[in-house]
Amino acid sequence: MHTNNKKIADLITRHLKGELSDTDRQVLEKWLADDTNQELFEKIVNKENLLNQSLLFDKFPSDVAWQKVGGKISPRRTIGRWISYAAAVLVPLVLFFSVYKISDDARKRNDYAKVYEIKPGENKALLTLHDGSTVEVATADTLINILKSGTNINIDSAGADYSVDPNTLSDQQRYNTMVTSRGREFNLTLEDGTKVWMNAESQLRYPERFIGNTREVFVEGEVYFEVAKDKNRPFFVNFNNKRIKVLGTEFNVRCYNDESSDIVTLVEGSIALDAMQESVILTPDQQAVIAANAGTIDVNKVDANIYAAWKDGKFVYNNAQLETIMKDLARWYQLNIFYQNETMKDKRFSLYTNRYDSIQEMLEILETTNKVKFEIFEDNIVIKSIN
């Protein structure tokens, strides 16, 4: 709204009183050309119907007015009544426009959301079998049975569950690949009972059945493991020229190619992490950070549950960089992120919310810090700083 709010409030008041000049009428009509302003104007007029009737009193010739009241109301009382009335009209209008201005950005954001609905992700993935055939899977599907090389793949509301069919066992180790794109997540149980959760834009390459004295998988993106205990067959997770050795434990691996570091966070048990130049043993609530193209490992003490919260349907951040938060939201809600100022990426925020909440609610929570402002244009988010 480009025209001054107080000016528009004054024009609407004079419109109600029938005192608009031709020039003022043109200004008001230009303002009303905007559909949002027209809607607001109609609401104000409707709410002020009672006051409109009172305004008619001011249009009467003074002698008629005196006759109506029997000459019993003094000029001082009439003036006082008009001042009270003017305050009753002007103050609500000015306040109304003030509220309108304050909530204008949120109103625009909601208008965009109505036109272009931003939806959270869902449980879907693309499964590529060892023979190259592909199957689109979703946990909302009814039970699907795929028989390959002695392994049953049961896909239902609990995810994908691999189990061995002893009647059709094969001696060959054949790999499947599960991929989640933007706005997708998926979980599965491997043949040995290991449970795996895949975040958006992730990939897991794994055997239909583990053969031999080791269990080995390959990952990209972000994947959470709850490894089934088997002392005779260690479990290995490979990612970006790094390797994790596990006997039985729970941990999160974050290794997106567009991020500057790979991060491994241990929730329970212990793991041995081998990078290009260094190896470490992690204990619960320890996090290993390995810079891209470097073999050195930094180990930090953290609350591991924060980094595992995504698998339980939560977005949880404790003093996290805005860039990290927005990358996660972009992957989950399939958004494009733009920064008005690159320094905004390093600002830190804390957040606790459900992954299936609306994106508008999350952004409003972040805006309450008065450190950042968001504008939504379809599937694009522009991030602005607040001085």
Secondary structure as UniProt FT lines:
FT   HELIX           5..17
FT   HELIX           22..32
FT   HELIX           35..47
FT   HELIX           49..59
FT   HELIX           62..69
FT   TURN            70..71
FT   HELIX           75..102
FT   HELIX           104..115
FT   STRAND          122..128
FT   TURN            130..131
FT   STRAND          134..138
FT   TURN            139..140
FT   STRAND          144..148
FT   TURN            149..150
FT   STRAND          151..156
FT   TURN            157..158
FT   STRAND          159..164
FT   HELIX           166..168
FT   STRAND          175..180
FT   TURN            182..183
FT   STRAND          184..189
FT   TURN            191..192
FT   STRAND          195..198
FT   STRAND          202..207
FT   STRAND          215..226
FT   TURN            231..232
FT   STRAND          235..239
FT   TURN            240..241
FT   STRAND          242..246
FT   STRAND          250..255
FT   TURN            257..258
FT   STRAND          261..268
FT   STRAND          271..274
FT   STRAND          279..282
FT   TURN            284..285
FT   STRAND          286..291
FT   TURN            292..293
FT   STRAND          297..301
FT   HELIX           304..308
FT   HELIX           309..312
FT   STRAND          314..321
FT   HELIX           322..333
FT   STRAND          336..339
FT   HELIX           342..346
FT   STRAND          348..354
FT   TURN            355..356
FT   HELIX           359..367
FT   TURN            368..369
FT   STRAND          372..377
FT   TURN            378..379
FT   STRAND          380..385
//
